[in-house]
Every structure is written in C-alpha cells, then in structure tokens.
C-alpha cells in the first residue's frame, strides 16, 4: 500500500503545545494511539504508524491510559508459548 499524506493547515497547529521539531513524530504517536483505541489498527500497525518499537508503544498506551486489546485468541497463544517454554526448560 502507498503512503498516505495528511495535510493539516498551519494555523490549526499555531497554538499546539508540541515543539516544532517534535511535531511530526508526536502527531504520528497520537494518531497511532487513537486508531488503536478505536480498534481501527492492530498493535503492530500502530507501532509502524508511530515509528516506535512494541515496547515503546506499550509504554505510550500506559501513559495514555489505553488498555491493550487482548482477546481469547491472544490468551490461548500465550498459553501455548508458555507450555512450550516449560517443556524446553
């Protein structure tokens, strides 16, 4: 898929409380958090949008008070990994 360019009028950002040099990265993080919160992207997709690692994104989620999406399938997969790890330990 091609990159998507979002245009935001400069006057809309005139009073934003983000340093100009950090504006691009901070807006990407905020967008990723909101898309993830709305279940519009996966965690991996949100990481790519934000330009951060999984661990960094999990930290951002905690800072924003956003719960991780963790369903039955995730739980079952974690159990399988745990059982495999215990077998090899």
Buried (B, 14 or more C-beta within 10 A) or exposed (E): EEEEEEEEEEEEEEEEEEEEEEEEEBBBBBBBBBBBBEEEBEBEEBBBBBEBEEEEBBEBBEEEEEEEEEEEEEEEEEEEEEEEEEEEE
